[in-house]
């Protein structure tokens, strides 16, 4: 199950790294860290990809 750690931050610089010794993926944006199991990380990646593609599609529709 995913866990969330929140803190105060000024800049969001998202990064992701695997921690194979404990079997999780850590997604960090500023002071926020989300610890995910591999399946959760893959699901999040797919959802982020779909959302970005949807925005690109909507942006192209508005420009046309």
RAPEZI-V631860 format. One record per pair of residues at least 6 apart in sequence whose C-alpha atoms are under 8 Angstrom apart, sorted by the first residue. I is the first residue (numbers start at 1). J is the second residue. Records with the same first field share a line. If there is no record, write none. Layout:
I=J / J
This chain:
1=36 / 37 / 40
2=34 / 35 / 36 / 37 / 40
3=34 / 35 / 36
4=32 / 33 / 34 / 35
5=31 / 32 / 33 / 34
6=31 / 32 / 33
7=31 / 32
8=31
9=30 / 31
10=30
11=30
12=29 / 30
13=28 / 29 / 30
14=27 / 28 / 29 / 30
15=27 / 28 / 29
16=25 / 26 / 27 / 28
17=25 / 26 / 27
18=24 / 25 / 26
19=25 / 26
23=37 / 38
24=35 / 36 / 37 / 38
25=35 / 36 / 37 / 38 / 41
26=33 / 34 / 35 / 36
27=33 / 34 / 35 / 36
28=34
